[in-house]
Amino acid sequence: MTTATMTSKGQITIPALVREALGVGAGDRVEFVQVESGRYELVAASRPVTALKGLARKPSAPVTIEAMNSAIAARGAKAAR
């Protein structure tokens, strides 16, 4: 198990083994994600926006403004119940 010590200013140094596994370095950002009460995961947040390409498919047919407004109204009515 890899450990680190927090300073009086609330800072920690991420151990080299962990930095290498996450692929992060100086200037990169990380996120702390709560997975349950009292437990967090450290996630690298340094991927470029181009890494998101392909995550969402294009719709098979274009969606009209009317269809979008109808879906928003239906969801809003459902949430108001």
C-alpha positions as CSV (number, residue, x, y, z in Angstrom):
1,M,0.0,0.0,0.0
2,T,1.3,3.5,-0.9
3,T,0.8,6.2,1.7
4,A,1.4,10.0,1.9
5,T,1.4,12.4,4.8
6,M,-0.6,15.6,4.9
7,T,1.1,18.9,5.8
8,S,-0.3,21.5,8.2
9,K,-1.4,23.4,5.1
10,G,-3.5,20.4,3.9
11,Q,-1.1,19.4,1.1
12,I,0.1,16.0,0.2
13,T,2.7,14.7,-2.3
14,I,1.3,12.0,-4.5
15,P,3.9,9.2,-4.5
16,A,5.8,8.6,-7.7
17,L,4.4,5.1,-8.2
18,V,0.8,6.5,-8.1
19,R,1.7,9.5,-10.4
20,E,3.2,7.1,-12.9
21,A,0.1,4.8,-12.8
22,L,-2.2,7.7,-13.3
23,G,0.0,9.3,-16.0
24,V,0.0,12.6,-14.3
25,G,2.8,15.1,-13.9
26,A,3.5,18.7,-12.8
27,G,0.7,21.0,-13.8
28,D,-1.9,18.2,-14.4
29,R,-5.2,18.2,-12.7
30,V,-6.7,15.4,-10.6
31,E,-10.2,15.0,-9.3
32,F,-11.4,13.5,-6.0
33,V,-14.5,11.4,-6.6
34,Q,-16.6,10.3,-3.6
35,V,-17.5,6.6,-4.1
36,E,-19.1,6.1,-0.6
37,S,-19.1,7.9,2.7
38,G,-15.5,8.4,3.9
39,R,-14.0,6.9,0.6
40,Y,-12.7,8.8,-2.4
41,E,-10.9,7.9,-5.6
42,L,-8.2,10.0,-7.1
43,V,-8.8,10.3,-10.9
44,A,-6.6,12.0,-13.5
45,A,-8.5,14.9,-15.1
46,S,-5.8,15.8,-17.6
47,R,-7.2,14.2,-20.8
48,P,-7.6,16.6,-23.7
49,V,-11.0,17.4,-25.0
50,T,-10.3,15.4,-28.2
51,A,-10.3,12.2,-26.0
52,L,-14.1,12.7,-25.8
53,K,-14.6,12.1,-29.5
54,G,-16.7,9.1,-30.2
55,L,-18.2,8.8,-26.7
56,A,-21.6,9.8,-28.0
57,R,-23.2,8.6,-31.2
58,K,-24.8,10.8,-33.7
59,P,-28.6,10.5,-33.8
60,S,-30.0,8.3,-36.6
61,A,-32.3,11.2,-37.6
62,P,-32.1,14.9,-36.7
63,V,-34.2,16.1,-33.8
64,T,-36.5,19.0,-34.3
65,I,-36.8,21.9,-31.9
66,E,-40.4,21.0,-31.4
67,A,-39.4,17.5,-30.4
68,M,-36.8,18.8,-28.0
69,N,-39.3,21.3,-26.4
70,S,-41.9,18.5,-26.1
71,A,-39.4,16.2,-24.3
72,I,-38.3,19.0,-22.0
73,A,-41.9,19.8,-21.1
74,A,-42.8,16.2,-20.5
75,R,-39.7,15.7,-18.2
76,G,-40.6,18.9,-16.4
77,A,-44.2,17.8,-15.8
78,K,-42.9,14.4,-14.5
79,A,-40.5,16.1,-12.1
80,A,-43.2,18.4,-10.8
81,R,-45.4,15.6,-9.6
